[in-house]
Structures are given as C-alpha cells and as structure tokens.
Amino acid sequence: MLTGSRRGQHRQRVRRRIRRPPRQHAGGRVNHPIAYADAGGLDLDRVRECVKDLLARDAEAAFLRRASREQYEAAREAAPDAVHHPRSGLVVLTRPRPRPCSWVPRPVAIVSAGTADLPVAEEAKAAATALGLPATLTADVGVAGLHRLLAVRDDLDEARLLIVVAGMDGALPSAVARLTSRPVVAVPTSVGYGSADGGLAALAALLTSGAPGLAATGIDDGLGAAVLAWRLLA
C-alpha cells in the first residue's frame, strides 16, 4: 500500500507519462513502421500518386496490396525496385534495413488449408520474406484430409510461429493450435460458399475457438499476419 508521499510521487510520474507526446511514424500514425495501401479500384494515375505518398512516409517497409499487372507497372514508375507477387497481388515497394538477429532456420511456417486459400497464404509469405523473416509455405493440408496435416506435424514444430490460412469453416487453425506448442496466427479467408458468407463464418469460428495460443486477423489479411509475426519475432 502506498503512503501519502509515495502516492503523490506516483501520481506525478503518471501525469508526466500522460503528457508525453507519442512517437510518430508512417503517415502520422503512432508506432506504425509499416506503410501500405490497397490498389483495388484505383486507376493508374491514382496508383502512381499512392505509391509516391507511401514512399514519402517515414516507414521501415511499404507495400501495395491486390495490384494487377498494369497497376504494378504504374507503381514501378515511382518505385523501380518494386517486386510484384502475381498470385497474391502484393507489391513490395521498400524493405526494412537488416537487423542483427539470431534466427532459427525456419522462424515462420505458413500453412494453407486449400488451393483457393493460396493467394492469401502467398501474400503472408511474400510480406514475411520482405520483412526479413525466412518463411516456408505448406499448402493443401485442410481438415478434410487430416492425414496430410499429421504428415507435416514435425515440420511445423520446428517453427517459432505459425500463420495458418483457412476459409470455409475455418477449422484448420484450431486443429494446428492443438497439435503444436507454437503460437498460431490464424487468417480467415473469403473462400467458401453457402453460409461461409465471404469469410464471416471462418472468422466467427476462430474468434470462438477453444484452442489456446491462437489469435485471428481480419479476413484475407495475409499482410497483417506477416507484420504481426515480424513484430513478435524481430
């Protein structure tokens, strides 16, 4: 229990912390070293303007998401070194400076339930690699063929963190979280039909999962999962 004088000192420290201005990063956002934009629906002129704006920010890395080939060519006019990943549509505009670290050989394992989930899984892999995280991708190991998941269980245990991508009922991340002691970042996808409802069923299943050590991103957010892994492991 704090005495009167100590309580007063504690209050002064709290007030100083409250008044202290937050650090500013990319685009005026607080503690946000990654800049990105979505190219969906943008004409080529807007893509060029958007890329210039991203490059002007004080960000460690910059990405353009869901870009077509034509949008990528427009982006290269402002960022000649940009790299396009066609299946996911992710364009890596800039990469962070290398940091001294002691990575294990495979710090991030990305797991995809079905072939239709690959664009999101490949976005996560491309972003993780661009951020300096060595990553592997294991595809088509959904719970409909549970024997395929069990066959790679030992490989998954070698990772420091797993990103698990699944649509439909979103069952795979919970199954993986029960098979491994590693933290699992689950990415629901909009893949599915009927009551899958554009990924809402998978997201709801993940938010109500009983598997410990599992966290979920937004729907189709492979980039967000990679950035989270980077923040946790860097």
C-alpha positions in Angstrom: 0.0 0.0 0.0 1.3 3.5 -0.9 1.9 6.1 1.8 0.8 9.7 1.3 4.2 10.9 -0.1 4.8 7.9 -2.3 1.2 8.2 -3.6 1.9 11.8 -4.6 5.2 10.8 -6.4 3.4 8.0 -8.2 0.7 10.4 -9.4 3.4 12.8 -10.7 5.0 10.1 -12.7 1.7 9.1 -14.2 0.9 12.7 -15.2 4.3 13.0 -16.9 3.7 9.9 -18.9 0.2 11.1 -20.0 1.6 14.4 -21.1 4.5 12.9 -23.0 3.7 13.1 -26.8 3.6 9.7 -28.6 6.2 8.8 -31.2 5.1 9.4 -34.7 5.8 7.1 -37.6 4.4 6.4 -41.1 1.8 8.8 -42.2 1.4 10.4 -38.8 0.3 7.1 -37.3 1.6 6.2 -33.8 4.1 3.4 -33.5 3.3 2.1 -37.0 6.5 1.4 -39.0 4.8 -0.2 -42.0 3.0 1.7 -44.8 0.6 0.1 -47.2 -2.3 0.8 -49.5 -4.9 -1.3 -51.3 -4.8 -0.9 -55.1 -8.3 -2.3 -55.6 -10.4 0.1 -57.7 -7.6 2.6 -58.3 -6.9 3.9 -61.8 -3.2 4.0 -62.9 -2.8 7.7 -62.1 -4.1 7.2 -58.6 -1.7 4.2 -58.2 1.2 6.4 -59.1 0.1 9.1 -56.6 -0.5 6.5 -53.9 3.0 4.9 -54.4 4.7 8.3 -54.2 2.8 9.0 -51.0 3.8 5.7 -49.4 7.5 6.2 -50.3 7.4 9.7 -48.8 6.4 8.3 -45.4 8.9 7.5 -42.7 8.2 3.8 -42.8 10.5 0.8 -42.5 8.7 -1.0 -45.3 6.0 -0.2 -47.8 3.5 -2.4 -49.7 0.8 -2.1 -52.3 -1.9 -4.8 -52.0 -4.1 -6.5 -54.5 -2.4 -4.9 -57.5 -2.9 -6.1 -61.1 0.0 -6.3 -63.6 -0.9 -3.0 -65.1 -1.0 -1.4 -61.6 2.3 -2.9 -60.8 3.9 -1.4 -64.0 2.5 2.0 -62.9 3.9 1.6 -59.4 7.4 0.9 -60.9 7.4 4.3 -62.4 7.7 5.7 -58.9 9.5 2.7 -57.3 11.8 1.0 -59.9 12.9 -1.7 -57.5 9.4 -2.8 -56.6 8.7 -6.5 -56.7 5.3 -8.0 -57.7 3.9 -11.3 -56.5 1.2 -12.0 -59.1 -0.9 -14.6 -57.3 -1.4 -12.5 -54.2 -1.2 -9.2 -56.0 1.2 -7.9 -53.3 3.8 -5.3 -54.4 6.9 -4.9 -52.2 7.9 -1.3 -52.6 10.6 -1.0 -50.0 12.1 -3.4 -47.4 13.3 -2.7 -43.9 17.0 -2.4 -43.2 18.5 -5.7 -42.0 18.6 -6.1 -38.2 21.1 -8.1 -36.3 19.2 -11.1 -35.0 19.7 -14.8 -34.3 17.0 -16.5 -36.4 16.5 -20.2 -36.3 16.5 -21.7 -39.8 12.7 -21.6 -40.1 11.1 -19.0 -37.8 7.8 -18.8 -39.6 5.7 -21.6 -41.1 2.7 -20.7 -43.2 0.1 -23.3 -43.6 -2.8 -23.2 -46.1 -6.0 -25.2 -45.9 -6.9 -25.4 -49.6 -5.6 -24.3 -53.0 -8.2 -21.5 -53.1 -6.5 -20.0 -49.9 -3.1 -19.8 -51.6 -3.4 -16.1 -52.7 -3.7 -15.0 -49.0 -1.0 -17.5 -47.9 1.4 -16.3 -50.5 0.7 -12.7 -49.5 1.7 -13.6 -46.0 4.9 -15.4 -47.2 5.9 -12.6 -49.6 5.4 -10.0 -46.9 7.3 -12.1 -44.2 10.2 -12.6 -46.6 10.3 -8.9 -47.5 10.4 -8.1 -43.7 13.4 -10.4 -43.3 11.7 -13.4 -41.9 12.6 -16.7 -43.6 9.3 -18.5 -44.2 8.0 -21.8 -45.6 4.6 -22.5 -47.2 2.8 -25.8 -46.8 -0.4 -25.9 -48.9 -3.5 -28.1 -49.1 -3.4 -29.6 -45.6 -7.0 -28.8 -44.6 -9.0 -30.8 -42.1 -10.8 -32.6 -45.0 -7.6 -34.5 -45.4 -6.3 -34.6 -41.8 -3.7 -37.2 -42.6 -1.9 -34.6 -44.7 -1.7 -32.3 -41.8 -0.4 -35.0 -39.5 2.3 -35.9 -42.0 3.9 -32.5 -41.7 3.4 -32.1 -37.9 7.1 -32.5 -37.1 8.0 -29.8 -39.6 5.5 -27.4 -38.0 7.1 -27.9 -34.6 10.4 -26.6 -36.0 8.9 -23.1 -36.5 8.9 -20.3 -33.9 5.5 -19.1 -35.1 2.8 -20.4 -37.5 0.5 -18.5 -39.8 -2.5 -20.7 -40.7 -4.8 -19.6 -43.5 -8.2 -21.2 -44.0 -11.7 -20.3 -45.4 -15.0 -22.3 -45.3 -15.5 -23.4 -41.7 -12.1 -22.0 -40.5 -11.3 -25.3 -38.8 -7.6 -25.7 -39.7 -6.1 -23.1 -37.3 -7.7 -24.6 -34.3 -6.6 -28.1 -35.3 -3.0 -26.8 -35.8 -3.0 -25.0 -32.5 -3.9 -28.3 -30.7 -1.1 -30.1 -32.5 1.7 -27.7 -31.7 3.0 -25.7 -28.8 3.9 -22.8 -31.1 1.8 -19.6 -31.3 -0.6 -19.6 -34.1 -1.8 -16.5 -36.1 -5.0 -17.5 -37.9 -6.1 -15.8 -41.1 -9.7 -16.5 -42.2 -10.3 -16.1 -45.9 -13.3 -15.2 -48.0 -13.2 -18.6 -49.8 -16.3 -20.6 -49.5 -20.0 -20.9 -50.4 -23.4 -21.0 -48.8 -23.2 -19.9 -45.2 -19.5 -19.3 -45.4 -20.7 -15.7 -46.0 -17.5 -14.3 -47.5 -15.3 -15.4 -44.6 -17.5 -14.3 -41.7 -18.2 -18.0 -40.8 -14.5 -18.7 -40.6 -13.8 -15.5 -38.7 -16.6 -16.3 -36.2 -15.2 -19.8 -35.7 -11.7 -18.5 -35.0 -12.9 -15.9 -32.6 -14.8 -18.6 -30.6 -12.0 -21.2 -30.9 -11.3 -23.2 -27.7 -7.7 -23.8 -28.8 -5.2 -21.9 -26.6 -2.4 -19.8 -28.1 -4.4 -18.8 -31.2 -5.1 -15.2 -32.4 -7.1 -14.2 -35.5 -6.6 -11.4 -38.0 -9.2 -9.9 -40.3 -10.5 -11.7 -43.4 -7.9 -12.2 -46.1 -5.3 -10.2 -44.1 -2.1 -12.1 -45.0 -0.1 -9.0 -44.8 -1.4 -8.2 -41.3 -0.4 -11.7 -40.1 3.1 -11.3 -41.5 3.6 -7.9 -39.9 2.4 -9.3 -36.6 4.9 -12.1 -36.8 7.6 -9.6 -37.6 6.7 -7.5 -34.6 6.7 -10.5 -32.3 10.0 -12.1 -33.6 12.1 -9.0 -34.5 
